[in-house]
Structures are given as C-alpha cells and as structure tokens.
Amino acid sequence: MSIATRRLRVLFVIGTMSGGGAERQVIEILRLIDRSRFEPLLYLATRTGELLTSVPSDVPIFAFRDDSPETWMQKLVRRCKLSPLARYLHLARVLRRERIDVIYDRTYHATLDAAGATWFRATPRISCCVVDPQPELEMHARRGRGLVWKIARSAYHRASLVLANSTGLRERVVEYFQLPPDHVVISRNLLDLERLDRLASEPLPTEVASEPFLLVAAGRLHAQKGYRYLLEAIDELINQRQRQLRLVILGTGLLRSELEEFARAHGLQQHVTFAGFVANPLPWFRRAKLFVLPSLFEGLPNSLLEAVACGTPALATDCPSGPSEILDKGRLGGLVAPADSRALADAIHTAMDHYPEWQQRATKARESVRQRYDASTGIRDLESLIERVAVNK
C-alpha cells in the first residue's frame, strides 16, 4: 500500500516522559495529531517519567530500557561503553518491525539516537532543536567538544528537516551547526487554549491561594534554569529590602537538595516552597501574582507561554532566544539579563510597587500569545511538514 493511500506511521522519539516542557509538547502533539492521516507511536530511551500516564491510550510505547532490573548483558554493554550503539540498534529494529514512515525526534540526545538508528534503517527524520545548542552541548560535553560538535552537526545535517521553536533559536541553530537556512524551519510550541482554560480553572490549596504576593517558577531543577540566581534575588528582597512575598517552584531535578540547603541557610523556609512535580501547573500560573523564568538559556520556554496565556504578569531572563520573542522585547513583560540576581530582585521589587502597570502588559501579552501559538494552527502546519518529508523520502 502506497503512502498516498494509508495513514503515515510516525515514531516520536524522546528520552523519558519526565515533566519538562519538551515532554509536555510531545504529549500535546500525540493528543492532537489527526488520526485519520497519521498513526503516532512513541519511543523512549527509558520508560520512566511523571507524564507516562498522560500518553494517549492509543499510542504504543517502545523503550530501550524499562524500569525492570538490568540484565547481565545490559550491565556488560554499559561497562564497555557500548550503550549508544545498543540504543541505535534497538531503535533501528523498532523502525524496521513497525514499518515507520517518519521519525520525529525532540531534544538533543533523542536526535543523536535517531540519527544513529537511521544508519541501520534509513528513515526520513524530522529533528527538533528546542534549546540554544551551544551552551547545551558545552554542558553535556566537558571533554572533546570539537568531536561532539561534529557528531551533533552531522545528526542535524542528515535530518530531512530541522525544526526550531522560535525565530531566535532558528538563527542560532543555522549559525552554530553551519546548516543551510532552508534546512531549518520554525515550528512553534502548541497551546491548546480550550484545554488550557479548563485546566487552569482548577482550585489551589487554600493556604497558598491567599498569599499576598505569590511568585511561581516552573521547570526542572537544573543549572540551565538559573534557580540559584532567583533564590539569591528572593534572599535580597526578604532579608535586605524587607519585602513580603512567597515563591513556589514547581519541578524536580538533581539540584533540589542544593537549592533547599540555600533556602535553609538564608532563612527562607517560610518564603520558598519546593512543590516538586505538579501534573497540572496551570492553576498555579493563573493564581500567581508574577511568573518568573530565571533561565540561563532556552529555546521557547513552554512554562512561560502557558503562564502568559493564563494572563499572569511575567518576568524572564533575556536569553539569546525565546523569552524576548514571547514578551515582544520587554513590551509585554519584564526582561532582565541572565545570571543576574540583583536585576531579578530589582524587577520583582518594581512589579510589586507598580503592579497595575504589569497587569496591563499581561493582558496584552495574553492576547498576543493566544493568537500566535494556537494549537489548531500549529498542529496543521506540523502535519503538513511530516507529510512533505514522507513524500520526499
């Protein structure tokens, strides 16, 4: 049966189903993609993550590893540092057995795995770059960066198409990996507005709903997200400027203990809450007085999009790509330099003192985001790209 007369089998590849923005976007695509034209399948490096239960029930899940104990062969492969090759071969077998027409890989490591697998089973591939590639690569490759860069560049170059989720990120990807400009296309994050409004209306615990000035931040507890600088800003506001506020951080990650220790050491326990993974962060975004994104680098931060779509005033760091595009260079929200706790403190202080002005900007930002990132338009554009890649293979 030809591609023109049947549904396309699309394998979505990502590391895990943890609660990050990339994973949430994959869930949105799996939910919204047209079942009359596509058969979506999901491949994970590890069958773990808080969002596993959110995968639509009609989407088959394949994984290189599940949560069962390692076998002696898997241990041997890992000790011999052959895990990447083993992943490539496993993914290639899935591609062959499931007769996959197109791969959609999202995140840096997923792109490397999908590129490796297609050496063994040629398959058209759409690779997504969702974060500034240079600092991410430097963070992952502490040694041999030149070789790692060449491998990553080859992976993106060999893709049928590369997607970037913001204009600034597209420019960064083209420049950094020296790719032809027409090889990289903008595909923005999806906001299902009807679902967003429904989920955002859920109640919050009463003890936080009545906070006088509630700040919310969301994202994995990782160095990229810049939470240390935000905590330093909160320390200055509470202990030096005597401001009354509460910060709730939604998310999990390796830095939780370190960040909690900072809060304890500076007497912030009554002012900072680490809420961990929250399946539905939208009510937090809607009830917050201010959403804060202190990241060092981004692509197009999903949490910032959702918070702005909820009508919440937003403060973000002016990363090389992402926040400035969402907030229209600061016209629709606050922008400060990354890695600058004093600038964060000053901006929060200003927001508290001039809150009606920030609310007016938030109203304009809400309408702008809802027009530009509506999922009904974005999913149609993505479906067209998938069909284009499949036909041109």
N, C-alpha and C positions, 0 to 999 in steps of 0.2 A: 504494500500500500504506500503510495507516494505521500510526501509531506503535505501536499495541497489537499489531500482527501482525508486526513486524520488529525487528531489532536497532537500537538507537539509535546514531547516528554522533556521537561525542563528540570534539571537537578540543581537545587540551591545548595551551595557549599559554604559552611561557616564552622568555626572551631567548636563552639558549645552553644547552648541555649541559656547562657547567663543573662542577667538583667540589664545589659547595656543597650545603648541606642542602636547599634548595628543589628543586634539580635531582635530588637523590637521592630525595626524596619523590615527585616526578613519575615517576621510574623505577619506584619501588615500586608506584604506582597502575597504571601501564601493565602491569606484570607481573601484578598480582593481580586486576584488574577482570574480571568474568565475561564471557567471550567469547560465551556463549550469549545474552546480553542486550545487549551493547554492542560497537561497533566503534571502538576507540580510534585516533586519529590524532594526530600531533604537529606543531606549528608553531613554528618558531624565528625570531627576528629575524636571527640569524646561525648558519649551520650550522658551529658550532665547539664545542669543549669535550671534556674528557677522558672524559666519560661517554657520548659518542655511540655507542661500540661496545656500551654496556650497554642501549641501547634494544632491546626485544624485536623479533625479526626480522619479525614480522607487523604491525608498526606503521609505516605510511607516514610519511615525514618531509617536510615542506614548509618552505621557508625564504625569507625576504625576500632575504637575501644568503647566498651560499655562499663557499667560500674561493678562488674564481676572481678574477682581477683586475677592478677596476672598469671599466665601460664609460664612454664619454664622457658618455652620458646620465645615468648614476648620479652621476658627478662633478658635472655641472651641477645636478642636483637637490640634492645636498649643499651646494654652494656657495650656492645660492639659499635654503637653509634650508627646503626642502620635503620633507625626508626623512620627517617624521611623516606627512604627507598621503600620500606614496607608499606607506608601510607600511600605512596604513589601507586604501588602495585594493587593494593586493596581497592583504592578508588577506581583504578582502571578496570578492575574486574566488575565493579558495580556499573560502570559506564557501559561495558560490553553486555553484561547479563540483562540490564534493564533497558537496553537499546535507547540510550539517552540521545536526544537530538541537540540540546544546547545546555551548557553549564553556565550557571550564574554564581560566581564566587564573590564573597563580600568579606573584607578585611585582608590585611597583608599576608598572614600565614595561610589563609584559605586560598589566596591567589597562588602562592608558591606550591601548595599541594595540588591544586587543579592543573597548574602548568606542568608539573612533574608527571601527573597521571596521563596527560594527553600525549606525552612521548610514546606511551604504550598503547593508547587507544585514541586515535585522532578524533576530536570532537570540537565543534565550534564553541567558543568560550567568550562570555562577557565578564570582564573583571571590574570590580568596583574599588575605587580608592576613596576612602571615607574620612581620612585624616591626613594632615600635612605629612608627606612621605619622608622628608629629610630628618626631622627630629625623631620620628618613629623608627626609622631604620637605624639611626645612631643609638637609640635606646636599646634596640634588640641586638645590635652588632657591636659589641665592645672591642672586638678584635677583627682584623681582616675586613674592614669596612669597604675597601675597594672591591674585593671579590663579592661580598654580599650585595653591593650596589649593582654589579654586573649581572648577578643572578636575578635580582629583582627586576632590573630593566628588561632582561630577556623575557621574564614572565609576562610583563605588561606589553612588551612589543609583540609577543607571539599571540596575544589575545586577539580575537576577532574585532573586539571593540572594548575600550576602557571607558567606564563611567565615573564621573566626579560629581559630588552632590552640591557643589557651589561654583560660582564663576571664579572666585579666587583660587579655589583648590584645583580647578581645571588648569589654570595658568601655572600653578606650582608643579603639577604633575608633568605637564608638557615640558617645562623648563628643566626640572630635576632629572627626569628619565630620558630627556632628549627624544621625545616622541613626536611624530608628525601631528600637527594641530588637529587635522581631521580624524585622527585616530582616537581622540578623547572627546566625549560628549557629556554635556551636563544632564544629569538625571536627579532632580531634587528629591528630598525626603517627602514621604506621603503623610498627609494629615487627613484622617477620616473624621471630618468635622462633626457629623451626626453622632458617631460613636464617642468622640472626644467630649462632646457636651453632655452626653448621658453619663459617662463615667465620672466626669468632673463634678457632677451634682451629688455624688455620694457623700455622706457625712464624715466629719473628722472627730476624733476623740474630744470630748468637751474640755479636757484640761489644756489642749493646745488651741482649740478654736477661739478661745477668748484672750489669747496673748495680745498685749498692747501693740507690739511691733514684731511680727513674725517674719523672719527671713528663712527661705528654703533654698537649698542647693541639692543637686541630684547628679549621680554618676558614680562609676566605680572608684573605689578609694585607691587611686594610683597616682604616681608622681605627675603624670601628664595633666591631671585635673586641678593641680595647684591649690589643694585644700590647706596646705600648711600656711600659705600666704593669707588665705581667708581667715584662718584661726588667729593669726598674728593681728589682722585687722580688728577682729572681734575683741581680742585682748586689749588693744589700744582703746577701742570705743568704751568698753566696760570699765577697765581699770584706770584709765587716764582721763577719758572725757566724761565718765560717769553717765553714759547713755544707758537707757533701759530697753533691752531687746532680747530676743531669743532666736537662735539659729538651729534649724533642724536639717541634718544632712541625710539624704536618702541614698543608700547604696552599700555595697560590700566590697571588700578588697584587702590586699595584703597590708596596707598601711593603717588599718583600723586601730591596732594596738598603739602604734606610734602616735597617731592623731589623738587618741583618747588620753594618752600619757601627757601630751602637750596641754590638753584641756585641764587635766588634773593639776599639773604643775603650775598653771596660771590661774587656778581658782575659777574655772569657767563651767564647772559641772552643772550649775543651776541655769546656765545660759546657752549651753550647747548640747544637743541631743543627737546621738548617732542612731538613727532609726533602723539601719540595716536594709535588707531588701524589702521593697514595698511593691506588691504586684500592681497596684493601681496608684501611681503618684499624682494623678491629675487633681484629686480633691485638695492635696497639699499645695499644688501650684495655684489653684483658684483662690484658696483662703489666705495665701501668703500676702503680706504687705509688699514684699520685694523678693524677686527671684534673683539669685546671684550665681553666675558662672565664672569661676576664677581660673579657667584652664590656661595652660601654657601654650598649647596648640590644639587645633580642631580641624574638622572638615566643615560640616554643617551640623552643629550640636542639636540633637533631637529634643533634649530636655528644654533647651531654650526656646525652640519652636513651639513646643507644647505649652510652656508657661505663657508665652506671649499670646498664643491663640486662646488661652483662658482669660485674657485681659489683665494679666498681672504685670505691674511695672517691673522692668528687668534691668539688671546691671551685669555687664560682661566684660571680660578682658578682650582687648582688640588684637586677637590672634591674626596671623598672616592671612587666614581665610575663615569664613563662617560668621561670627557674631556681627561684624560690621555690615555684612550683606543683609542679615536679618533685621538689624536695627538701623539700617539706612545711614551708616556712618555716624551714628550717635543722635540722629534726629528723632528716633523713635524709642530711645532708651539710653542708659548710661554706658559709656565705653571708657576703660582705663587701660594703661599699659600692663602687659602680663608680668608676673613675678614682682609686683609692687604692692606690698601690704598697706603702705601709707596711702597710696592712691585709692585702694579699695575702701579704707576707713573714711577717707575724705568724701568719697562718693556716697557711701551709706549714710554718713552724717548729713550730707546735703539732701538726700532723699527724705530723710526723717524730718528735716526742717522745712522742706518745700514740697510736701507730699502731693498736694493738689496738682501742681505742675507735672509731676511724674505720672499721675493718674491720667492726665490729658494726653500725654505722649503714649501711654499704654493703650488708650482707646484707639488711637490712630495706628499703632503697631498691630493691634489685634486685627483690624480690618485689612491691613496690608498683607499680613501673613496668611490670613484665610483666603485671600484672593490668589496669592502666588503659589500656595502649597496644597491646594485642594486635591485630595487623593483621586477623585474621579477623573481629573485631567492627567495627573501623573501616572496612574496605572495604565491608561490607554497609550500614553507615549512609550512606556516601558514595554508593553506588549508589542507595539509596532517594531521596536528595536530588536526584540527577541525573534520575531518573525523574519525580519530583514537578515539577521545573522544566520538563521536556519536555512533560508533560501539561497544565500550566497556561499554556503559552505563548499 
